[in-house]
Amino acid sequence: MTSERFDAVIVGAGFAGIGAAIQLKRMGYENFVILDREDDLGGTWYVNHYPGLAVDVPTTTYSYFFEPNPNWSRLFATGNEIKQYADDVADKYDVRRHMRFSTTVEGARWDEDARLWRVGLADGQTLSTQYLITATGFLSQPHVPDIPGITEFDGRIVHTTAWDDSYDPAGERIAIIGTGATAVQLIPELAKKAADLTVYQRTPIFVVPKFDLHFSERAKRLFARVPVTQRIIRAVTDSIYEWVVSVGVVHYWRTRGRFNIAAADLSKTLRWATIRDKQLRAKLTPDYDFGCKRPTFSNSYYRTFNKPHVHLQDGGIARMEADGIVANDGTKTVVDTLVLATGFDLWEANFPAIEVIGRNGRNLGKWWRDTRFQAYQGVSMPLFPNYLSLASPYAFLGLNFFNTMEYQMRHMERLLGEMKQRGATTFEVTEEANTRYLDRMTELLGESLFLNADCASARSYYFNPSGEPTLLRPMSTRKAIKEAGEFPLTDYQIN
């Protein structure tokens, strides 16, 4: 039963959803709602609160450009600070009152007769909206490994996205599966208290030194009173990251991977300086090129494996039993608690995160899998009128999500502004424009790290199930923002 009608429905109350809401309000829209299945805002920064959680991009860069935060305590801020930043921005720009929590969206279908989206909720309600915006993020669907016998385990099982803050690892025998960015932060924290910690590694990760620094109270006051000082620091960190993505990823072929080789050597030096056991060092050494799988920063991860009660298991898991884990080599580790640091199901469960049915019954997920993962400017697809997907193929600019959000907000401003000016009711990207953009992205990726380096063993979420690196938009932030303000309006049918 249809109970309410809106100008826009935003699915997701993380930073993307907050950014989209701010842009709508700037354009005079007030009749919109933000729906989220959790009971608070913040997206991944609300869901994740495991020990050691911190951002792995400098917080001077990891923030909305239009809303610098002078109160960061350090260059790589903790998860609590990032969550507080989300709260503060939502309150300042008056978007919290548009949010509805504990509301699960099951799907959306375009009603051609009414020229509206019908958004179905888990409680049986159906909302109607002119515009549908999915802001579900890239990392929103936890991945749980299919391990034989896992349901027979009698101990505690906890996924890092559902961390129990009351859990005390002191004196416990703990196994953790995964060695990605989350595990790199969590493992040193667990090792401080656990009686025994076994790390099950499938793919080693490149770890480089973390050059963190604390901002003094004096520095914070300076940022607040003279905002340009913080913007100068941001310009520096932005430029460094832009350069890293440009030479290390987007234009890898031109540079012959020289930067990546140097970065891999830095990681190698860190391993050599902290791990004396040659065999252990070899196990922690990736056999793919730097950048194929997202690298991370830590000064304590490698060092943790020197502790006598910390063990690395890289031979694979055969099965679980009631009291522990049996490895492929037959050895058994008795475990009290199993921690799953296994990341997210990016492609199978997240593209899209909800079922979306467009014109002519086109199912977005099926269409992507039957053809290719594609999205014009990383936001629009043909036969999906009045729909913007902020977590789409070719959307992510690399390393910093906020740069992605900034160009998407610019795209919204140009497109919806044109709609208002014309008094139009629908927009839809043309098949020709979409194909042209897909061909262009495919060509640009030909120079990238992913198609020229040795990434075969990386098991990276950058690659879709067909082996194409369609997550990344292979261009600079500056160019993406420029395109968002200048793309040909003729690429859309606006009626």
Number of C-alpha atoms within 10 A of each C-alpha: 8 12 8 10 18 18 16 23 27 26 28 29 34 23 27 28 29 28 23 26 30 18 19 21 16 12 14 8 14 15 14 22 22 27 24 25 17 17 12 17 27 25 25 20 22 20 18 19 20 20 18 17 20 19 19 21 20 19 23 25 23 23 22 17 15 7 10 22 19 19 16 22 17 16 19 23 22 20 20 15 19 21 21 14 20 22 17 14 20 24 12 11 15 14 24 20 10 17 22 20 15 11 18 18 22 15 17 20 21 27 16 12 6 10 16 23 29 24 22 20 16 12 10 11 14 20 20 25 23 21 21 28 22 26 28 28 25 24 16 19 19 19 18 13 12 9 12 12 13 17 12 12 18 14 15 11 17 16 20 22 23 13 16 12 9 6 8 11 18 14 11 16 19 26 28 26 21 21 23 23 21 22 25 24 24 21 25 21 19 24 20 13 14 18 15 23 26 22 20 21 20 17 21 21 25 27 29 22 15 13 11 14 11 12 14 13 12 9 17 18 13 15 19 16 11 12 15 13 15 19 17 12 13 20 13 14 18 21 13 12 16 20 14 16 23 19 20 25 29 25 20 24 20 12 14 16 22 14 16 22 15 12 20 22 14 16 22 18 14 18 24 14 11 17 19 12 12 11 10 17 16 13 15 23 18 18 17 20 22 28 25 27 23 17 19 20 21 19 18 17 22 22 16 21 24 15 12 9 14 20 17 16 16 16 13 13 21 16 17 20 19 15 16 23 23 17 18 13 10 12 10 17 19 17 23 20 21 21 19 22 26 20 24 18 17 22 22 15 15 20 24 22 23 18 18 24 21 22 15 11 13 16 17 21 20 15 12 16 16 9 8 15 23 25 25 23 24 25 22 24 25 23 21 24 26 25 26 23 23 25 26 28 27 23 27 25 24 25 18 20 20 20 23 22 27 21 24 27 22 19 23 19 19 16 18 19 13 15 16 11 8 11 11 12 16 18 23 19 24 18 15 12 18 20 15 14 18 22 13 12 20 17 12 15 25 16 19 24 27 25 16 16 19 15 19 13 14 22 13 16 20 21 20 19 12 10 12 15 24 26 24 22 23 28 20 17 21 12 10 23 19 14 15 21 17 12 14 10 12 10 17 21 13 19 11
